[in-house]
Amino acid sequence: MHQIVTNSFDNSVDSSRRWWVLAIVVSAQFMFGVDAFIVNVAIPTMAAELQASAAQIEAVIAVYLIAYATLVVTGGRLGDIHGTRNVFISGVFGFTVTSLWCGLAQSGPELILARLAQGATAALMVPQVLATIHLLFADSSRDRAFAVYGIVLGLAGAAGFLLGGILVTSDLAGLGWRAVFFVNVPFGAVIIAAAVKLMPVAPRRAGTRLDIPGAIVLFAGLLCLIGPLLFGHDLHWSPWVWLVMAAGAAIIAAFPRLERAVARTGGMPLIDLSLLSDVAFMRGLAAVFLFFFANLSFYLVMTMFMQNSLHIPPLQAGLVFIPLALTFVIASRHSGVRARHRGTRVLIEGCAVQLAGLATLVAVIEWVSAPSAIVLALVLTIFGYGQGLVMAPLSSAVLSTVKPSSAGAGSGMYGTMAQIANAAGVAAIGAVYFAIEAAGAARLALLAACALFALSIMACAAFLTWMRRDYGMAN
């Protein structure tokens, strides 16, 4: 039935118009991707101007990810209920308004609250991008459409680093770091206007329901679990901080039971409960968590170290990541083809390359008293190439054991786990870095963070090896 609806929808939109619609939705995806990295470059400047603590700076990134992770499945289902066009436009509007709020924030706590709202609106906007591509391109043009989508994803990182450095350094109209959020406003307005004019009304899927209790419980559990990691140092790790973390762990542990109760009453749980008994898939999700745990946290730590310890200006710090981002794109393009022939072995090799990149970075930090931006850029390309080898085929490897009927649910769980891991990594590794840095040992702080990155990547490789050996997912 769904396939019939898809083809009907596809045939109702002329060929040239659907490519314009593709441009609209991937522009929104590009804005979302740029925002994830542009903030990293501006973080040290934000902290100085707002007199924000290290915990508040970590929270600016982490709460955004938590809100997005807990609501992205709900955002996708809202698209099914109310139509992708309506929810997409609402999401872009919300993302634009909350970006304006972020830029106007006058304190660390206000910026955290604005970022929380921004993450929630992103969860409305982003799921509609892939849904629209699926609906519009059901013919031979599908591969080309997804190729465009993939290129946009890859370039968003490079653009975010570059644009963040330019905006903070140029200090347009005296806005400073605020420009990294204000830049979303005109782009968002253009996307909304184009979507209103060109996006077709999408079919709605009957029988789709929301799991509001599940979303609330998951959000509360993650906030209780990750929040103390962010603010524990500021609160001197008092006993109640540990109690809140324990409560968060208990809530997360009870979450599957709640989801089963939702299913028993005829509701539609956030997660496909049958996937919890899929051992291969759960091991894959563990690998996903460990990989992304060392993802955004790496960029946060490197940005803080370069700007605060090496005194590299924001523009140069942003430029340091450009070769990494481009190398990541190249590796991503190669790894997909290689993974079809060599399976998860390519991912394990990618983990090894990442470890080599971290080892090289540690050697440079140890042997060179003040490494230049150029030296760091060259070293980081190794890590970026390894990341690209892993990230591109990781979703395919993890979802390969999932039944076609559960593919959508599996993809939702994959995306949610990735963002939860990003938030947890920023909180945990960031806490270690800032605690050691506060003691006046920035170089040691970076080395400690690199050790944690390495442990996480090695554990990821171990789970991937486990999947490969026991389930024959690769040759």
FENQUIQUI-V739470 format. One record per residue. N is the residue number from 1. RES is the residue in one letter. OMEGA is omega in whole degrees, 0 to 359 (NA if undefined). Layout:
n/res/omega
N/RES/OMEGA
N/RES/OMEGA
This chain:
n/res/omega
1/M/180
2/H/180
3/Q/179
4/I/179
5/V/181
6/T/181
7/N/179
8/S/179
9/F/180
10/D/183
11/N/182
12/S/182
13/V/182
14/D/189
15/S/183
16/S/182
17/R/183
18/R/176
19/W/174
20/W/177
21/V/176
22/L/179
23/A/181
24/I/186
25/V/179
26/V/173
27/S/176
28/A/177
29/Q/178
30/F/178
31/M/178
32/F/181
33/G/178
34/V/182
35/D/182
36/A/184
37/F/182
38/I/180
39/V/180
40/N/182
41/V/184
42/A/186
43/I/181
44/P/179
45/T/176
46/M/183
47/A/182
48/A/185
49/E/182
50/L/184
51/Q/182
52/A/177
53/S/178
54/A/180
55/A/180
56/Q/179
57/I/176
58/E/182
59/A/178
60/V/179
61/I/190
62/A/184
63/V/176
64/Y/181
65/L/179
66/I/179
67/A/181
68/Y/184
69/A/185
70/T/185
71/L/186
72/V/177
73/V/176
74/T/177
75/G/178
76/G/180
77/R/175
78/L/176
79/G/177
80/D/184
81/I/188
82/H/181
83/G/184
84/T/181
85/R/183
86/N/182
87/V/177
88/F/181
89/I/178
90/S/180
91/G/179
92/V/178
93/F/179
94/G/180
95/F/180
96/T/181
97/V/180
98/T/173
99/S/176
100/L/178
101/W/178
102/C/181
103/G/181
104/L/185
105/A/183
106/Q/180
107/S/178
108/G/179
109/P/179
110/E/179
111/L/177
112/I/180
113/L/179
114/A/179
115/R/175
116/L/179
117/A/179
118/Q/177
119/G/179
120/A/180
121/T/175
122/A/179
123/A/173
124/L/188
125/M/192
126/V/181
127/P/182
128/Q/181
129/V/180
130/L/179
131/A/180
132/T/179
133/I/178
134/H/183
135/L/186
136/L/187
137/F/178
138/A/183
139/D/183
140/S/179
141/S/185
142/R/182
143/D/179
144/R/180
145/A/180
146/F/174
147/A/177
148/V/179
149/Y/181
150/G/179
151/I/179
152/V/178
153/L/182
154/G/183
155/L/182
156/A/180
157/G/179
158/A/180
159/A/180
160/G/179
161/F/182
162/L/183
163/L/178
164/G/178
165/G/181
166/I/184
167/L/181
168/V/183
169/T/183
170/S/177
171/D/183
172/L/178
173/A/180
174/G/184
175/L/180
176/G/183
177/W/183
178/R/181
179/A/182
180/V/175
181/F/181
182/F/182
183/V/179
184/N/187
185/V/179
186/P/179
187/F/178
188/G/180
189/A/179
190/V/180
191/I/180
192/I/181
193/A/180
194/A/180
195/A/179
196/V/184
197/K/192
198/L/185
199/M/178
200/P/176
201/V/185
202/A/177
203/P/178
204/R/183
205/R/181
206/A/175
207/G/180
208/T/181
209/R/181
210/L/175
211/D/182
212/I/178
213/P/179
214/G/180
215/A/180
216/I/181
217/V/178
218/L/179
219/F/181
220/A/180
221/G/180
222/L/180
223/L/178
224/C/182
225/L/186
226/I/181
227/G/179
228/P/176
229/L/181
230/L/189
231/F/181
232/G/181
233/H/180
234/D/182
235/L/176
236/H/177
237/W/178
238/S/185
239/P/183
240/W/175
241/V/179
242/W/178
243/L/178
244/V/178
245/M/178
246/A/178
247/A/178
248/G/179
249/A/179
250/A/179
251/I/180
252/I/180
253/A/181
254/A/184
255/F/178
256/P/179
257/R/177
258/L/181
259/E/177
260/R/178
261/A/177
262/V/180
263/A/181
264/R/181
265/T/177
266/G/179
267/G/179
268/M/184
269/P/177
270/L/183
271/I/175
272/D/187
273/L/180
274/S/181
275/L/179
276/L/179
277/S/177
278/D/187
279/V/181
280/A/180
281/F/180
282/M/175
283/R/176
284/G/178
285/L/176
286/A/177
287/A/178
288/V/180
289/F/184
290/L/178
291/F/184
292/F/174
293/F/181
294/A/184
295/N/182
296/L/179
297/S/178
298/F/182
299/Y/177
300/L/182
301/V/180
302/M/179
303/T/180
304/M/181
305/F/182
306/M/186
307/Q/184
308/N/185
309/S/180
310/L/179
311/H/174
312/I/182
313/P/183
314/P/181
315/L/179
316/Q/179
317/A/176
318/G/181
319/L/179
320/V/184
321/F/183
322/I/177
323/P/177
324/L/183
325/A/180
326/L/176
327/T/177
328/F/180
329/V/180
330/I/180
331/A/180
332/S/180
333/R/182
334/H/190
335/S/179
336/G/180
337/V/181
338/R/182
339/A/179
340/R/181
341/H/187
342/R/175
343/G/186
344/T/177
345/R/179
346/V/179
347/L/179
348/I/176
349/E/178
350/G/176
351/C/179
352/A/179
353/V/176
354/Q/179
355/L/177
356/A/178
357/G/178
358/L/179
359/A/178
360/T/178
361/L/179
362/V/179
363/A/180
364/V/180
365/I/181
366/E/189
367/W/181
368/V/186
369/S/180
370/A/182
371/P/182
372/S/179
373/A/181
374/I/179
375/V/180
376/L/180
377/A/180
378/L/181
379/V/185
380/L/178
381/T/179
382/I/179
383/F/180
384/G/179
385/Y/178
386/G/177
387/Q/180
388/G/178
389/L/183
390/V/192
391/M/185
392/A/182
393/P/185
394/L/182
395/S/180
396/S/181
397/A/183
398/V/184
399/L/186
400/S/180
401/T/183
402/V/178
403/K/180
404/P/181
405/S/180
406/S/185
407/A/180
408/G/179
409/A/178
410/G/179
411/S/179
412/G/178
413/M/178
414/Y/182
415/G/179
416/T/180
417/M/180
418/A/182
419/Q/175
420/I/180
421/A/176
422/N/180
423/A/181
424/A/179
425/G/177
426/V/181
427/A/187
428/A/182
429/I/176
430/G/180
431/A/178
432/V/182
433/Y/184
434/F/179
435/A/180
436/I/179
437/E/180
438/A/178
439/A/178
440/G/182
441/A/184
442/A/180
443/R/177
444/L/179
445/A/179
446/L/180
447/L/178
448/A/178
449/A/179
450/C/177
451/A/178
452/L/176
453/F/182
454/A/179
455/L/180
456/S/181
457/I/178
458/M/178
459/A/176
460/C/179
461/A/179
462/A/178
463/F/178
464/L/177
465/T/177
466/W/178
467/M/183
468/R/184
469/R/188
470/D/186
471/Y/175
472/G/182
473/M/178
474/A/178
475/N/NA
